[in-house]
Amino acid sequence: MGKNVLLLILALIVSRQGEAGIFGPSTYDECILEKMKGVSSDVAADEVKKACRRRYPGAPSEDTTKAKAASGSEKAASPKAAVSRQEAAKTPDVKKKSGEIPAGNKWESYGDSLYRQGKYEKAAKAYSSALVKASLKDLSKAEIYIKRSQAYRELKEYPHALRDANKAIAFNSQEARLFELRASLYYSMGSYRLAITDYGEAIRLNPRESKYYDMRALAFKAGGNTRQALQDIATAITINPKDHTAYGLRGD
């Protein structure tokens, strides 16, 4: 009796070796995120992807994806299908399945795809993998840090988001949107004075962007300076008479 039970358990384990949730990661996507840590070459990345596909046979292969695309192009398309294809061409990453790494193992693009799907924690991990490459230039590092900061912001992990925003600004201090992001983090944390300072820096770098005045007006209002908030709103409307946000703020 005991021998039969043991054989039954062994049979169950063997039959589920290729399934998720027994040893290690539970999905193809998690297998990729776990095993790609520290991988910087495309050749090594391809081997990792092949290993994960063998472990999770249900994951889409590159050959299968290409074959489906080719067969689809041979069929006569309806107007609705044509529109769908046009939309897919504009946002290719959104249409990719979550377990599929973009061509060339571009971790930043993979993180972008995960971010648009609302998978912010996995997106942050993908951006971390993108930062492993030693050949990244400062501007590229700044871009990835700011994206990871945005992912942390969505997770409401403000200290991590602020840390990445600081790193992004250290690599590129001449882009207004980096200061805008850091200002929004300060605002969410209740540090209105610091938020006002960073919105001011964003305005200095790009004085013709009305939304920066709108956001600084909110920070002024939260800090109790209604008069200065109204001045920023007036400036925003002067720059962009169609700035509906500014009119709403002034009405408030």
MOPE-V919436 format. One line per field, one symbol per residue. phi: phi as a letter, one per 30 degrees, with the letter a starting at -180 (. if undefined). A space follows every 50 residues. Layout:
phi = ???
This chain:
phi = .ddddddddddddddcedcdjcbidcbeededdddddidbcddddddddd dddddbedddddddddddddddddddcdedddddddddddbdddddddcc deeihddddddedddddicddddddddddddddddddedddedddddddd dddddicdddddeddddddddacccddddddddddedddicddddddddd dddddbdccddddeddeddddddjcddddddddddddddbdcdddddddd dd
